[in-house]
C-alpha cells in the first residue's frame, strides 16, 4: 500500500490529537501519577504531557526483555520491534530518545489494578475486556496470532490439526493469551502446565515436562531459530471473530495520556511506520500452517 502524503499524515495526527484532547479520561495533573481525578484530558502538545516525571516519558517492560521484541535484553537500544515502536510513539508525542526512561515492570504487575510507575508499558500485552477493567489500552500496534512449538523428536511436531493436539501436554506462561489459547481454542484433554516466565517454559520443553508450548508467532520463530533449535513451529492458531488479537500499550486506568498515546499509535499505523518496523524486526514470522 503506498504511504500517505506527508501533509495528509500531519493532518491525520493533528485531528487524532485534537480528538484525544476531548476524549481522554481524567488524571491528577498535580501528582502526575496516573491516578484518576477531575481535571480533564491531557494537552497533547509535543513534549507537554503530564508525565510521571516532568519532561520525561517513562516506559515499562519486563526483564528479561525477549527477542525479537527487544535486542540483547536492552530496551533502551531502540533495536527490536517493541523498542522501536516505543521510541516511535515517544517521538510522535514530542519526546526524543534521550527523554525516554525505561522502567522494569513484570508482566503481571503491568496489568494488575493499582497505580503504575510508568507512563505506558509495552510488553506483548493483548488487549482484552477483562484487562480493561484494571488498566487502559492504546490502539493496537500489532496484530498477532498464537503458535505451537514442539521438539522435532516429539509426536506433537507432526500435528496438523487441533484434534492432533488433544492428547498433547501443553504449556504456556501464566496470565497470557497463549495460555487462554490452550484452554479456549485447543482444549486439550490434560490441563496445561503454567510457568512464571517463558524461560521456565522453554526449560520444561527441553527436559520433557511438556510436549509443546504456545507462544505468540514471532516469539515462536525466534525460539526455534535461536534458542531451542531442536524445536520446530508446528503451526499457528486462529483467533475468534472480529479483528482478532492485538497488542496494545498499557496505561494506568483513567490515564489522561491514553487518548494522546492512542493518537500517536494511529498515526504510526496510518503513515506506514508500524508496517515498516514489523517488516524490519518480525519478517521471519510470515508463514506457518494454520491448525484448525
N, C-alpha and C positions, 0 to 999 in steps of 0.2 A: 504494500500500500504506500503511495507517495506521501511524504511528510507534508504537513500543512505549511503555508507561508508563515514566515516569522511574525508578520503583523497579525495574522489570524490567531496564532498561538498566544501572542501577547494579549489580544482581546479576550480570548477564552479564559486565560488566567485571571485577568482583571475582573471579568464577570464572575468567575468562580469565587475569587477572593471577596468580592462585594457580597455575594450570596452568603459566604461564610460569616462575614461581619454581622449579618442579620439573622443567622440561623444557628449559631453555636449555643451550647448550654453554658451555665454560669460557673465562675470560679472566683475565688477571693483575690483581687488584684494586689492587695497589700502583702499577703503572705507568699504568693507565687508558688504555693504548694500543690495546686491542683484540686483543692477541696471545693466542693460545690458551695456557692454562696451567691447572693444577689450581686448584680454589677454588670450583667450583660456579657455578650461575646467579646472575644479579643479583637483588637485592631490588627488587621493582617499586614500592616505596613512592613516592608522588608526590615528585618532585624529589630523590630519593635515589639515582639510578642512578650506577654507577661510570663516568661520562663522562670523556672525554679531559681536560677542564678541570672541576674540581670546581664544581658549581653552575651549569654552563652546558652546553647541548646544542648541539653543533656539527653543522651540516647542510651537506652538499656539493651543489653543482650546477655545471654548465658555464657558460662565458661565451663568447659572449652567451647569455643565458637567454631563449629564444624565447617569443613569444606562440603560442597562448593559455595556455601553461603558466605563464608569468610575465608581468608587465606592465612595459613600458618598460625591460627588462633590469635590473630591480631586485627580486631575490628577497626582499629584506627588507621589501618594501612590504605583503606579505600579499595582494596582488592577483594574479589568475591562478590557475588550478586547482591547480597543484602547490605554489605558495607558500602558498595557503590550506590545502591538505592538510597540508603540513609543520607549519604553526602549530597545526592542529587536533590532530595527533599529539602535538606538543610539549605542548599543554595537557593532554591525557589523561595524559601522563607526569609532569605536575606542573611544567612549565617555561613560564612566561608569556613573552610576546613579547620582553620585554627581556632574557630569559635565553637567547635563541636567537642563535647566532652563525653566519654563513654563510661557507663556505669554497669558493673557486673550485677545481673539480675537473673536468678534461677527461673526456669520456665514456669514452674508452678506459682512462684511469687508474682510474676508479671500479670497473671490473670486472676489472682485472688482478690477478694474485696479489700478495701482499705487504701490509704494514701500511698502514692508511689514516689520513688526517689529519682524518677526520670521524667522528661517531658513527653517522649514517646519511646516505645520499646519495639525492636524488630528482631524476631526470633522464630520464624516459621510458625506463627500463631494463626490458626484458621479462624475465620470469622464464624461465630455461631450465636444463636439466640440465647443459649444458656450462658455463654461467656458475657454477652451484652448486659446481663443482669448485674455484673460486677465491674465491668470496665467499658470504656468507649473504644470504638474501632474507627480507623480511617477507611476510605475507599480501598478496595482490594488492589494490591500491587502485583500479585502473581496468581495465575490460575493453576491449580495443582491437582494431580491425581496421586493416589497411593499405589505402592507397588510391593510385590512379594519377592524376596530374595531367599535363596537356599544354597547349601553346599552342592557342588556339582555331583558329588557322590550320593546325595540323598534322593530318595524316591520323590520328594517334593519337587525336585528340579525338573521332573518330567510332567508336572501338572499342566493341563491345557484348559481347565475349566474350574469353576468354583466347586463343583462336585468332587473333583480330584483332590481338593484341599480339605474336605470334610474330616478326614481322619488324621490330618497332619497336626502336630504340636506346634502352634504358632506363638510368637511373642512380639511385644512392642513396648515402647516407652510409656510410662504412666502419664495420664492426663492428656494424651494426644489424640488427634483424629485418626492416626494409624491404629490405635487400639480400638477406637469406635468402628473402624472399617472391618476389623476382625469380627467383632460381636454383631455388627449390624448388616454387613454385606456377606462375608464368608460364612459366618455362623458354624464354626467347626464343632465337632462332637465333644471335644475336650475343652475346658476353659483355657484361655490364653495365659501364657506367662507374662508377667508385668515387671518391668525394670525401671529403676530410677533414672537411668540415662541410656543413651544409645551405645556408649562404650560397654556398659554391662550387658546390654542385649547382644552386641557383637561377640563378646566373650562367651556368652551362653550358646550362640550359634556354633562357634568354633569347637566347644567342648561337648556338644551334643545334647545340651539341656533342652534345646528347641530344635525343630527341624527346619523352620523357616521364620523369617522376620517380615513385618510390614513396616515400611518407612515411606516417606514421600519419594516420588520418582527420581528427581535429581540426586538425592542422597543415596538412593539405591544404586545408581550408576557409579557414584563416587566410591561407595563401599566396595562394590565388586571390582572396580577398576584399580583401586589404590590401597585398600585396607584389608579386605578379606578376599584375596584374589582367587581363592579356591571356591568362591561362591559365584552365583550367576543370577541375573534378573530373570525371574520366572515369568512375570507378566505384570500388567497394571490392572487396577480395579476401577470400574466405572463408578461415578458418584450418582447421587439422586437427581431429581429433576431440577429445573431452573438453570441458573448459570453455573452451578457446581461449586466446588470448594475453592475458596480464595484465602490467601494470606493477607492480613491487614496489620497496620501499625497499631499498637495498643497504647491507649491513653487512660489517664485517671477518669473514673466515672464522673461525668459532668464537666470535663475539662473545657475551659474556654478556648483551648487550642485546636479542638477536634475539627471544626469547620475549616480552619486555615490549613491544617495538615492535609485534610481530605482534598481541598482545592489544589494543593501542590501535587498530590499524587495524581489527581485527574489530569492536570496539565502535563505531567510527565508521560502519562499514557497517550494523551492526545498528540503530543509533539514527537512521539516515536522513541523517546528515551528509554522507557521500560522495555520495549521490544528490542532495542539495541543492546541494552545491558543483559537481557535474557540470552540473546544470541552470543554475546561475548563470554558469559560465565556459565551458562547452562546448556550450551549447544549439544553436548553429548547426550542429554536426556531428551531425545527426539523420537525414539521409536522403541516400543515394547509391545508384545502381543497383549490383547485385552482378554482377561479371564472373565467369562460370563457364566 
